[in-house]
Amino acid sequence: MRSLGGPTLCPVPEPVPSTIAPSTTAPSPIVAPIGVPGHAARDGAAASADACFARLVARWSGDSAHAASAVIGWDVWSDDGTERHLMELSGSGCAMVASTDGHLSAMVGLSAEHLARLVDGRLELIAAFLAGEVRLSGDLGLIRELPIWFGLPAPAPVVEP
């Protein structure tokens, strides 16, 4: 701990380097997705996630993302753990990659069910983040642009009686 000088009511912690480390476990119950039923076996959840990412890659619109150049890490939660998927974005294309140079522009953590809802246009990432259903870190401006770049349908507005 370091002191700011003069009388200090509480110590100021040392700065922690900002990195996005891979997640090895599902989120704690405090931030776990709400109402998510049990998932199929790991192979089923991984196959489902792979299918969702294939749909996203097919929807990529390089025209609307001409300036984008980033790597987004996607941690997809299931009962058996977390699968890490890496998506590389550029103006010329979008692809799932096996590894990166270690630099991630942003991280998205969500359940396989939430990923499917996102791809179907039934989930808005920022709203789900604010509701504690998904984890987001890194460049939130980049994450906010994903629905535009992938041509995702906007979630239907909730009409209250």
PyMOL commands that set and color helices and strands:
alter all, ss='L'
color gray80, all
select helices_A, chain A and resi 42-59+112-119+125-130+140-149
alter helices_A, ss='H'
color red, helices_A
select strands_A, chain A and resi 70-78+81-90+93-97+106-111+135-138
alter strands_A, ss='S'
color yellow, strands_A
deselect
rebuild
show_as cartoon
